[in-house]
């Protein structure tokens, strides 16, 4: 089973959209997902802070700023 992580930030409308999209897609394909606030960890803030939301699939960066639904579905297939 794949694990999707959304690197996010509070008060970020794009992050909220990405979380909704990821939640819907993961529910449909049976994948697990979680959201992590980049501002809770200095290393995350340095790595992802300028590009949130960042989508990780199984720990590897998959994309950022928005969810590419078809591409994410292929990665989770």
PDB file as gemmi writes it, atoms N, CA and C in Angstrom:
CRYST1    1.000    1.000    1.000  90.00  90.00  90.00 P 1                      
ATOM      1  N   UNK A   1       0.837  -1.179   0.000  1.00  0.00           N  
ATOM      2  CA  UNK A   1       0.000   0.000   0.000  1.00  0.00           C  
ATOM      3  C   UNK A   1       0.885   1.246   0.000  1.00  0.00           C  
ATOM      4  N   UNK A   2       0.480   2.229  -0.759  1.00  0.00           N  
ATOM      5  CA  UNK A   2       1.240   3.485  -0.851  1.00  0.00           C  
ATOM      6  C   UNK A   2       0.844   4.442   0.268  1.00  0.00           C  
ATOM      7  N   UNK A   3       1.772   5.333   0.604  1.00  0.00           N  
ATOM      8  CA  UNK A   3       1.544   6.380   1.593  1.00  0.00           C  
ATOM      9  C   UNK A   3       1.750   7.731   0.914  1.00  0.00           C  
ATOM     10  N   UNK A   4       0.747   8.582   0.981  1.00  0.00           N  
ATOM     11  CA  UNK A   4       0.830   9.931   0.429  1.00  0.00           C  
ATOM     12  C   UNK A   4       0.915  10.907   1.593  1.00  0.00           C  
ATOM     13  N   UNK A   5       1.826  11.862   1.486  1.00  0.00           N  
ATOM     14  CA  UNK A   5       1.964  12.901   2.498  1.00  0.00           C  
ATOM     15  C   UNK A   5       1.827  14.251   1.811  1.00  0.00           C  
ATOM     16  N   UNK A   6       1.015  15.116   2.402  1.00  0.00           N  
ATOM     17  CA  UNK A   6       0.872  16.483   1.913  1.00  0.00           C  
ATOM     18  C   UNK A   6       1.621  17.380   2.890  1.00  0.00           C  
ATOM     19  N   UNK A   7       2.681  17.997   2.418  1.00  0.00           N  
ATOM     20  CA  UNK A   7       3.412  18.971   3.221  1.00  0.00           C  
ATOM     21  C   UNK A   7       2.661  20.288   3.068  1.00  0.00           C  
ATOM     22  N   UNK A   8       2.181  20.811   4.173  1.00  0.00           N  
ATOM     23  CA  UNK A   8       1.212  21.896   4.142  1.00  0.00           C  
ATOM     24  C   UNK A   8       1.584  22.991   5.128  1.00  0.00           C  
ATOM     25  N   UNK A   9       0.745  23.991   5.195  1.00  0.00           N  
ATOM     26  CA  UNK A   9       0.942  25.115   6.127  1.00  0.00           C  
ATOM     27  C   UNK A   9      -0.438  25.652   6.485  1.00  0.00           C  
ATOM     28  N   UNK A  10      -0.619  26.031   7.716  1.00  0.00           N  
ATOM     29  CA  UNK A  10      -1.902  26.594   8.145  1.00  0.00           C  
ATOM     30  C   UNK A  10      -2.174  27.899   7.410  1.00  0.00           C  
ATOM     31  N   UNK A  11      -3.440  28.111   7.057  1.00  0.00           N  
ATOM     32  CA  UNK A  11      -3.837  29.337   6.393  1.00  0.00           C  
ATOM     33  C   UNK A  11      -3.507  29.384   4.920  1.00  0.00           C  
ATOM     34  N   UNK A  12      -3.196  28.247   4.318  1.00  0.00           N  
ATOM     35  CA  UNK A  12      -2.802  28.170   2.912  1.00  0.00           C  
ATOM     36  C   UNK A  12      -3.961  27.575   2.100  1.00  0.00           C  
ATOM     37  N   UNK A  13      -4.673  28.395   1.313  1.00  0.00           N  
ATOM     38  CA  UNK A  13      -5.804  27.881   0.534  1.00  0.00           C  
ATOM     39  C   UNK A  13      -5.403  26.780  -0.450  1.00  0.00           C  
ATOM     40  N   UNK A  14      -4.244  26.888  -1.076  1.00  0.00           N  
ATOM     41  CA  UNK A  14      -3.793  25.849  -2.010  1.00  0.00           C  
ATOM     42  C   UNK A  14      -3.561  24.537  -1.258  1.00  0.00           C  
ATOM     43  N   UNK A  15      -3.070  24.632  -0.028  1.00  0.00           N  
ATOM     44  CA  UNK A  15      -2.844  23.434   0.789  1.00  0.00           C  
ATOM     45  C   UNK A  15      -4.173  22.767   1.134  1.00  0.00           C  
ATOM     46  N   UNK A  16      -5.165  23.563   1.460  1.00  0.00           N  
ATOM     47  CA  UNK A  16      -6.489  23.018   1.784  1.00  0.00           C  
ATOM     48  C   UNK A  16      -7.076  22.287   0.582  1.00  0.00           C  
ATOM     49  N   UNK A  17      -6.936  22.855  -0.611  1.00  0.00           N  
ATOM     50  CA  UNK A  17      -7.414  22.193  -1.836  1.00  0.00           C  
ATOM     51  C   UNK A  17      -6.658  20.887  -2.063  1.00  0.00           C  
ATOM     52  N   UNK A  18      -5.344  20.930  -1.886  1.00  0.00           N  
ATOM     53  CA  UNK A  18      -4.531  19.727  -2.093  1.00  0.00           C  
ATOM     54  C   UNK A  18      -4.936  18.633  -1.109  1.00  0.00           C  
ATOM     55  N   UNK A  19      -5.169  18.990   0.144  1.00  0.00           N  
ATOM     56  CA  UNK A  19      -5.581  17.992   1.132  1.00  0.00           C  
ATOM     57  C   UNK A  19      -6.926  17.362   0.746  1.00  0.00           C  
ATOM     58  N   UNK A  20      -7.871  18.187   0.304  1.00  0.00           N  
ATOM     59  CA  UNK A  20      -9.171  17.637  -0.128  1.00  0.00           C  
ATOM     60  C   UNK A  20      -9.004  16.702  -1.309  1.00  0.00           C  
ATOM     61  N   UNK A  21      -8.206  17.119  -2.300  1.00  0.00           N  
ATOM     62  CA  UNK A  21      -7.988  16.284  -3.483  1.00  0.00           C  
ATOM     63  C   UNK A  21      -7.310  14.968  -3.116  1.00  0.00           C  
ATOM     64  N   UNK A  22      -6.263  15.037  -2.307  1.00  0.00           N  
ATOM     65  CA  UNK A  22      -5.525  13.836  -1.908  1.00  0.00           C  
ATOM     66  C   UNK A  22      -6.429  12.919  -1.088  1.00  0.00           C  
ATOM     67  N   UNK A  23      -7.204  13.475  -0.182  1.00  0.00           N  
ATOM     68  CA  UNK A  23      -8.108  12.656   0.633  1.00  0.00           C  
ATOM     69  C   UNK A  23      -9.098  11.903  -0.250  1.00  0.00           C  
ATOM     70  N   UNK A  24      -9.661  12.585  -1.228  1.00  0.00           N  
ATOM     71  CA  UNK A  24     -10.638  11.960  -2.129  1.00  0.00           C  
ATOM     72  C   UNK A  24      -9.986  10.857  -2.965  1.00  0.00           C  
ATOM     73  N   UNK A  25      -8.851  11.166  -3.567  1.00  0.00           N  
ATOM     74  CA  UNK A  25      -8.170  10.197  -4.434  1.00  0.00           C  
ATOM     75  C   UNK A  25      -7.714   8.985  -3.626  1.00  0.00           C  
ATOM     76  N   UNK A  26      -7.121   9.223  -2.473  1.00  0.00           N  
ATOM     77  CA  UNK A  26      -6.639   8.108  -1.649  1.00  0.00           C  
ATOM     78  C   UNK A  26      -7.796   7.233  -1.178  1.00  0.00           C  
ATOM     79  N   UNK A  27      -8.919   7.831  -0.848  1.00  0.00           N  
ATOM     80  CA  UNK A  27     -10.088   7.038  -0.449  1.00  0.00           C  
ATOM     81  C   UNK A  27     -10.555   6.157  -1.597  1.00  0.00           C  
ATOM     82  N   UNK A  28     -10.514   6.697  -2.793  1.00  0.00           N  
ATOM     83  CA  UNK A  28     -10.979   5.939  -3.960  1.00  0.00           C  
ATOM     84  C   UNK A  28     -10.040   4.787  -4.324  1.00  0.00           C  
ATOM     85  N   UNK A  29      -8.741   4.974  -4.131  1.00  0.00           N  
ATOM     86  CA  UNK A  29      -7.783   3.932  -4.531  1.00  0.00           C  
ATOM     87  C   UNK A  29      -7.297   3.081  -3.360  1.00  0.00           C  
ATOM     88  N   UNK A  30      -7.703   3.428  -2.155  1.00  0.00           N  
ATOM     89  CA  UNK A  30      -7.317   2.636  -0.993  1.00  0.00           C  
ATOM     90  C   UNK A  30      -5.917   2.916  -0.478  1.00  0.00           C  
ATOM     91  N   UNK A  31      -5.419   4.123  -0.677  1.00  0.00           N  
ATOM     92  CA  UNK A  31      -4.097   4.498  -0.175  1.00  0.00           C  
ATOM     93  C   UNK A  31      -4.238   5.296   1.119  1.00  0.00           C  
ATOM     94  N   UNK A  32      -3.217   5.249   1.940  1.00  0.00           N  
ATOM     95  CA  UNK A  32      -3.200   6.040   3.165  1.00  0.00           C  
ATOM     96  C   UNK A  32      -2.603   7.412   2.866  1.00  0.00           C  
ATOM     97  N   UNK A  33      -3.016   8.405   3.649  1.00  0.00           N  
ATOM     98  CA  UNK A  33      -2.440   9.734   3.474  1.00  0.00           C  
ATOM     99  C   UNK A  33      -2.386  10.445   4.815  1.00  0.00           C  
ATOM    100  N   UNK A  34      -1.536  11.455   4.883  1.00  0.00           N  
ATOM    101  CA  UNK A  34      -1.398  12.288   6.076  1.00  0.00           C  
ATOM    102  C   UNK A  34      -0.959  13.677   5.636  1.00  0.00           C  
ATOM    103  N   UNK A  35      -1.207  14.637   6.492  1.00  0.00           N  
ATOM    104  CA  UNK A  35      -0.747  16.003   6.255  1.00  0.00           C  
ATOM    105  C   UNK A  35       0.263  16.359   7.340  1.00  0.00           C  
ATOM    106  N   UNK A  36       1.323  17.067   6.954  1.00  0.00           N  
ATOM    107  CA  UNK A  36       2.348  17.512   7.890  1.00  0.00           C  
ATOM    108  C   UNK A  36       2.576  18.999   7.684  1.00  0.00           C  
ATOM    109  N   UNK A  37       2.517  19.766   8.758  1.00  0.00           N  
ATOM    110  CA  UNK A  37       2.720  21.210   8.706  1.00  0.00           C  
ATOM    111  C   UNK A  37       4.220  21.503   8.648  1.00  0.00           C  
ATOM    112  N   UNK A  38       4.664  22.128   7.576  1.00  0.00           N  
ATOM    113  CA  UNK A  38       6.097  22.404   7.403  1.00  0.00           C  
ATOM    114  C   UNK A  38       6.643  23.329   8.478  1.00  0.00           C  
ATOM    115  N   UNK A  39       5.776  24.124   9.083  1.00  0.00           N  
ATOM    116  CA  UNK A  39       6.248  25.083  10.075  1.00  0.00           C  
ATOM    117  C   UNK A  39       6.504  24.457  11.442  1.00  0.00           C  
ATOM    118  N   UNK A  40       6.275  23.150  11.581  1.00  0.00           N  
ATOM    119  CA  UNK A  40       6.548  22.475  12.849  1.00  0.00           C  
ATOM    120  C   UNK A  40       7.957  21.889  12.902  1.00  0.00           C  
ATOM    121  N   UNK A  41       8.685  21.973  11.801  1.00  0.00           N  
ATOM    122  CA  UNK A  41      10.026  21.373  11.746  1.00  0.00           C  
ATOM    123  C   UNK A  41      10.919  22.260  10.881  1.00  0.00           C  
ATOM    124  N   UNK A  42      12.027  22.764  11.426  1.00  0.00           N  
ATOM    125  CA  UNK A  42      12.902  23.653  10.657  1.00  0.00           C  
ATOM    126  C   UNK A  42      13.426  23.032   9.364  1.00  0.00           C  
ATOM    127  N   UNK A  43      13.690  21.729   9.378  1.00  0.00           N  
ATOM    128  CA  UNK A  43      14.185  21.071   8.157  1.00  0.00           C  
ATOM    129  C   UNK A  43      13.090  21.027   7.093  1.00  0.00           C  
ATOM    130  N   UNK A  44      11.862  20.725   7.496  1.00  0.00           N  
ATOM    131  CA  UNK A  44      10.742  20.725   6.536  1.00  0.00           C  
ATOM    132  C   UNK A  44      10.528  22.130   5.982  1.00  0.00           C  
ATOM    133  N   UNK A  45      10.578  23.129   6.864  1.00  0.00           N  
ATOM    134  CA  UNK A  45      10.372  24.512   6.412  1.00  0.00           C  
ATOM    135  C   UNK A  45      11.427  24.892   5.384  1.00  0.00           C  
ATOM    136  N   UNK A  46      12.680  24.521   5.632  1.00  0.00           N  
ATOM    137  CA  UNK A  46      13.754  24.836   4.695  1.00  0.00           C  
ATOM    138  C   UNK A  46      13.579  24.103   3.370  1.00  0.00           C  
ATOM    139  N   UNK A  47      13.173  22.844   3.425  1.00  0.00           N  
ATOM    140  CA  UNK A  47      13.043  22.020   2.216  1.00  0.00           C  
ATOM    141  C   UNK A  47      11.798  22.346   1.399  1.00  0.00           C  
ATOM    142  N   UNK A  48      10.662  22.516   2.064  1.00  0.00           N  
ATOM    143  CA  UNK A  48       9.384  22.603   1.359  1.00  0.00           C  
ATOM    144  C   UNK A  48       8.665  23.940   1.502  1.00  0.00           C  
ATOM    145  N   UNK A  49       9.119  24.793   2.403  1.00  0.00           N  
ATOM    146  CA  UNK A  49       8.377  25.998   2.772  1.00  0.00           C  
ATOM    147  C   UNK A  49       7.990  26.923   1.636  1.00  0.00           C  
ATOM    148  N   UNK A  50       8.819  27.040   0.613  1.00  0.00           N  
ATOM    149  CA  UNK A  50       8.527  27.943  -0.504  1.00  0.00           C  
ATOM    150  C   UNK A  50       7.629  27.314  -1.555  1.00  0.00           C  
ATOM    151  N   UNK A  51       7.332  26.008  -1.420  1.00  0.00           N  
ATOM    152  CA  UNK A  51       6.604  25.321  -2.490  1.00  0.00           C  
ATOM    153  C   UNK A  51       5.323  24.646  -2.019  1.00  0.00           C  
ATOM    154  N   UNK A  52       4.884  24.905  -0.791  1.00  0.00           N  
ATOM    155  CA  UNK A  52       3.699  24.202  -0.295  1.00  0.00           C  
ATOM    156  C   UNK A  52       2.471  24.521  -1.153  1.00  0.00           C  
ATOM    157  N   UNK A  53       1.589  23.569  -1.304  1.00  0.00           N  
ATOM    158  CA  UNK A  53       1.677  22.207  -0.806  1.00  0.00           C  
ATOM    159  C   UNK A  53       2.634  21.365  -1.656  1.00  0.00           C  
ATOM    160  N   UNK A  54       3.345  20.473  -0.981  1.00  0.00           N  
ATOM    161  CA  UNK A  54       4.222  19.512  -1.655  1.00  0.00           C  
ATOM    162  C   UNK A  54       3.630  18.129  -1.410  1.00  0.00           C  
ATOM    163  N   UNK A  55       3.508  17.342  -2.472  1.00  0.00           N  
ATOM    164  CA  UNK A  55       2.946  16.003  -2.381  1.00  0.00           C  
ATOM    165  C   UNK A  55       4.093  14.996  -2.420  1.00  0.00           C  
ATOM    166  N   UNK A  56       4.144  14.109  -1.420  1.00  0.00           N  
ATOM    167  CA  UNK A  56       5.124  13.028  -1.370  1.00  0.00           C  
ATOM    168  C   UNK A  56       4.387  11.707  -1.533  1.00  0.00           C  
ATOM    169  N   UNK A  57       4.943  10.814  -2.319  1.00  0.00           N  
ATOM    170  CA  UNK A  57       4.411   9.460  -2.451  1.00  0.00           C  
ATOM    171  C   UNK A  57       5.504   8.516  -1.971  1.00  0.00           C  
ATOM    172  N   UNK A  58       5.186   7.781  -0.938  1.00  0.00           N  
ATOM    173  CA  UNK A  58       6.149   6.853  -0.328  1.00  0.00           C  
ATOM    174  C   UNK A  58       7.456   7.553   0.022  1.00  0.00           C  
ATOM    175  N   UNK A  59       7.343   8.795   0.496  1.00  0.00           N  
ATOM    176  CA  UNK A  59       8.504   9.549   0.950  1.00  0.00           C  
ATOM    177  C   UNK A  59       9.269  10.302  -0.113  1.00  0.00           C  
ATOM    178  N   UNK A  60       8.922  10.088  -1.388  1.00  0.00           N  
ATOM    179  CA  UNK A  60       9.615  10.774  -2.488  1.00  0.00           C  
ATOM    180  C   UNK A  60       8.743  11.912  -3.015  1.00  0.00           C  
ATOM    181  N   UNK A  61       9.371  13.018  -3.327  1.00  0.00           N  
ATOM    182  CA  UNK A  61       8.607  14.156  -3.831  1.00  0.00           C  
ATOM    183  C   UNK A  61       7.940  13.802  -5.157  1.00  0.00           C  
ATOM    184  N   UNK A  62       6.649  14.050  -5.203  1.00  0.00           N  
ATOM    185  CA  UNK A  62       5.850  13.739  -6.388  1.00  0.00           C  
ATOM    186  C   UNK A  62       5.452  15.012  -7.141  1.00  0.00           C  
ATOM    187  N   UNK A  63       5.201  16.088  -6.438  1.00  0.00           N  
ATOM    188  CA  UNK A  63       4.800  17.336  -7.076  1.00  0.00           C  
ATOM    189  C   UNK A  63       4.575  18.417  -6.037  1.00  0.00           C  
ATOM    190  N   UNK A  64       4.299  19.629  -6.514  1.00  0.00           N  
ATOM    191  CA  UNK A  64       4.046  20.736  -5.591  1.00  0.00           C  
ATOM    192  C   UNK A  64       3.132  21.767  -6.237  1.00  0.00           C  
ATOM    193  N   UNK A  65       2.578  22.618  -5.381  1.00  0.00           N  
ATOM    194  CA  UNK A  65       1.632  23.691  -5.682  1.00  0.00           C  
ATOM    195  C   UNK A  65       0.230  23.210  -6.003  1.00  0.00           C  
ATOM    196  N   UNK A  66       0.071  22.064  -6.624  1.00  0.00           N  
ATOM    197  CA  UNK A  66      -1.266  21.532  -6.885  1.00  0.00           C  
ATOM    198  C   UNK A  66      -1.169  20.030  -7.116  1.00  0.00           C  
ATOM    199  N   UNK A  67      -2.323  19.357  -7.027  1.00  0.00           N  
ATOM    200  CA  UNK A  67      -2.372  17.914  -7.232  1.00  0.00           C  
ATOM    201  C   UNK A  67      -2.671  17.653  -8.704  1.00  0.00           C  
ATOM    202  N   UNK A  68      -1.793  16.929  -9.358  1.00  0.00           N  
ATOM    203  CA  UNK A  68      -2.042  16.480 -10.731  1.00  0.00           C  
ATOM    204  C   UNK A  68      -2.729  15.129 -10.611  1.00  0.00           C  
ATOM    205  N   UNK A  69      -4.071  15.149 -10.678  1.00  0.00           N  
ATOM    206  CA  UNK A  69      -4.850  13.967 -10.338  1.00  0.00           C  
ATOM    207  C   UNK A  69      -4.488  12.736 -11.156  1.00  0.00           C  
ATOM    208  N   UNK A  70      -4.426  12.848 -12.471  1.00  0.00           N  
ATOM    209  CA  UNK A  70      -4.115  11.676 -13.299  1.00  0.00           C  
ATOM    210  C   UNK A  70      -2.737  11.105 -12.953  1.00  0.00           C  
ATOM    211  N   UNK A  71      -1.775  11.977 -12.761  1.00  0.00           N  
ATOM    212  CA  UNK A  71      -0.412  11.541 -12.439  1.00  0.00           C  
ATOM    213  C   UNK A  71      -0.366  10.868 -11.069  1.00  0.00           C  
ATOM    214  N   UNK A  72      -1.079  11.433 -10.084  1.00  0.00           N  
ATOM    215  CA  UNK A  72      -1.106  10.838  -8.759  1.00  0.00           C  
ATOM    216  C   UNK A  72      -1.787   9.465  -8.803  1.00  0.00           C  
ATOM    217  N   UNK A  73      -2.869   9.349  -9.538  1.00  0.00           N  
ATOM    218  CA  UNK A  73      -3.552   8.053  -9.653  1.00  0.00           C  
ATOM    219  C   UNK A  73      -2.626   7.004 -10.264  1.00  0.00           C  
ATOM    220  N   UNK A  74      -1.853   7.393 -11.274  1.00  0.00           N  
ATOM    221  CA  UNK A  74      -0.912   6.440 -11.881  1.00  0.00           C  
ATOM    222  C   UNK A  74       0.152   6.006 -10.870  1.00  0.00           C  
ATOM    223  N   UNK A  75       0.632   6.944 -10.067  1.00  0.00           N  
ATOM    224  CA  UNK A  75       1.652   6.609  -9.079  1.00  0.00           C  
ATOM    225  C   UNK A  75       1.111   5.669  -8.005  1.00  0.00           C  
ATOM    226  N   UNK A  76      -0.172   5.741  -7.749  1.00  0.00           N  
ATOM    227  CA  UNK A  76      -0.781   4.921  -6.708  1.00  0.00           C  
ATOM    228  C   UNK A  76      -1.335   3.604  -7.234  1.00  0.00           C  
ATOM    229  N   UNK A  77      -1.311   3.419  -8.552  1.00  0.00           N  
ATOM    230  CA  UNK A  77      -1.876   2.193  -9.134  1.00  0.00           C  
ATOM    231  C   UNK A  77      -0.970   0.999  -8.890  1.00  0.00           C  
TER     232      UNK A  77                                                      
END                                                                             
